[in-house]
Amino acid sequence: LSVCLLAAERGQDFTAFLSPVTSALDNTTNIQEAVALFRTYLDGLKDIIECSPCLRMDYNILIGNWIPKYLTECSQNDANRLLDTLQVLTSRVQKQPLEHTKFQSSVWQYLSPYVKLKISEEGPLQLVDVSLSLCQLSYTHSDTLKDIIQLFLNNNSTNIGLVRRFLWLLIQQNDLMALLENVPSGSAEPLTVLIVKGWIRCSLLSVDSKNSELSRITNYVAYLPFIADICMDLPSSNDPLVHFIVTTSNKFKAAKDIMERGSLRQRMSRYLTGMDKWVEPFIKQGKSPEIVARIYHIVGLIVSLMPSFVYVKSRPNTVLKGLLDVMFLPLSAYKPDFEPSSHIKAVIAANIHLYIKGLADLGMMHDAYIDRCTEDLVRIYLPWVSGSSRCSLHECVEREDRSARLLLTAICSAFIKRKVSSPHPHCSQALRFLCLIAKRNSKEHRVMSQLVDTCFEHVCDVIMFCDDFHPCKNIAKEVLVSIFESSSFGDEISEKIIEKFGNLCRDYLPFLPGKPFSLFHTVLQHRPELVSRFLPLLQDHIRVVEKKRGISYDQSLRMYLEKLESALKYLRNGA
């Protein structure tokens, strides 16, 4: 190495002196025992590079097959020393007026396995610096350049710090950006798409939205043509990604031109493609609770505000399907012993309403997949989230009719079965949730009306069929009482309940007459005027049953009716 250094200082070719050294390094089998040798070589190589303004030689002789072996087995400090040396070497090569494709390809061939490994771990920042320096050696869109760009900007790595740094350094390289912008059509995704996707990914997976590198990327993205048309004030917002999602959703809803809406949907779909792969490692590993919480919230906003951007009916492998499969409905979620961590439960409890709302908007298409996903979400997660202090499900019912109808229907379908004496194991939790809804929204006529339309008959069935000492029966009665005593109870809700009584009579009066009459006696204790109003209709239902049986008087039905009339008369006289 001393001889090589003297030759370098004189501007002479020292290939003949260095070849035996690099050959010895390539043939070293036990890296651990030869660490001192490698350290000496790297220190000497760095001195050689820095001492000579122009190295007249084949640069490939300075590197070799020993690099991937050394990086795999050496300590992190030694790996950093090698990366620093490669950075200096690449910078020196870049200054030479030569074709660098062979050198670029060789270095990347040796370095790429280590980069791919460390980009999913806590890799050193030098990886980014060396990789970007290799990109700068390109005069054309080489395979090496394409591989590096794809690895950092279109890969599912978990080391967002490296991705963010690479993107920040990349947008500062004007010559390289100009080269990348002229990629032949169809050969790869356009650079602007990769940059916006990279920004969305870094913003989604970074807890600190004010990170200096991320802020500079946001400033750059804000002036891209498409983004600037939507919201140029990204840099000044508290959370630029949230602001971008909300503003884009508003623009889409305000657009009246079909072509404009279609173009916006298509472009945003490209930006969001692959999001399920971005978040999957964080959800499965659960190493960063703050990032996991941010993922559930941001993705929930996307599903809630722009569901048509992530789902197209009858199209396989949509973004929404991938996200639901990773975040809510993995195969393990359908196993009886499935139970997420306490942190995941709390995060889902706080954000599940966003997903229900988005699914409700998509449910207008009468999509069997959306209906099944909604029922699975409710069936799997309601028992865990309904009792949480952070539970947000009630917001689905309180804010929007479509999501209220979808959620309440799914709850009844999953937990509050009709005509069963032994309720579902989680029926009591579902009924408590309905009771909470009724009490929270006593003055909200729309919510109470929706509750009656969707759940009233199911709740009545629990009262009629459940054993007297079963706790579900008392909770179901509490739901009815909450409806009867609500501030919004009036003529319209009374009419709906009268109609529901008629449905119950048609279902049960012919063969199980004792069931509806036991319900009416329960109602009599709280709303006798309802029973009084329904009596003439009840008599008509009895006559219909008698007519179908071919008789003019059914003693059993008439006896039930007389008892009900006597109880009503007693209440009136007592009043």
Number of C-alpha atoms within 10 A of each C-alpha: 17 11 10 19 21 15 18 23 16 13 16 16 15 20 16 10 14 15 13 11 14 18 15 11 21 16 10 15 13 11 18 13 10 14 16 11 11 20 14 11 17 20 14 17 20 19 16 21 20 17 16 18 14 17 22 14 14 11 15 12 16 16 18 16 16 19 19 15 16 23 20 14 14 16 13 13 10 17 19 18 17 22 23 18 20 26 22 18 21 23 17 16 22 18 11 13 7 9 13 18 17 11 19 24 16 15 21 21 16 18 19 18 13 19 20 15 13 17 24 16 14 13 19 18 16 18 23 26 19 23 26 22 21 26 22 21 22 20 14 13 15 14 12 21 25 15 15 19 21 14 17 25 22 19 17 20 22 19 17 23 19 25 23 24 18 22 24 21 14 20 16 12 12 10 12 20 15 11 15 18 11 12 16 11 8 7 8 11 14 15 18 17 14 20 22 23 21 23 25 20 24 24 26 25 24 19 16 13 19 16 13 11 17 21 20 16 26 23 16 17 22 22 15 14 11 14 15 13 12 17 17 17 14 23 20 12 12 11 14 21 21 18 17 20 17 16 16 21 21 14 16 20 12 10 13 10 9 9 10 13 15 14 12 18 18 14 13 19 18 16 20 18 17 19 20 21 16 22 24 18 16 18 20 11 10 15 11 12 15 14 19 23 19 17 22 24 21 19 22 22 22 22 25 21 23 23 22 19 24 22 20 14 14 10 7 10 10 18 22 23 18 20 23 15 16 18 20 21 17 13 10 12 17 11 10 8 8 11 14 15 9 10 14 19 17 18 21 27 22 20 21 24 23 26 27 28 30 22 26 25 20 21 19 10 10 10 13 12 12 21 16 12 18 22 19 18 20 25 19 19 18 23 18 20 22 19 13 14 10 15 21 18 27 18 17 23 25 18 13 14 16 19 25 24 20 22 26 21 18 21 25 24 16 19 22 27 18 17 15 14 16 14 20 15 12 16 23 21 20 26 26 18 20 25 21 16 22 25 18 15 21 19 14 15 17 16 23 25 19 18 20 20 18 19 20 21 19 19 25 25 22 27 25 24 19 20 15 12 8 15 12 27 23 17 22 28 20 18 24 23 19 22 24 22 14 19 15 19 18 11 9 12 20 18 14 15 20 17 15 17 23 17 13 17 21 16 13 15 21 16 10 11 16 14 18 24 21 16 18 19 18 17 18 18 13 14 16 19 14 18 22 16 13 19 15 11 17 19 14 12 17 22 18 16 21 17 13 11 12 10 10 12 14 15 10 10 19 14 11 15 17 11 13 20 16 11 16 19 14 11 13 11 8 7 6
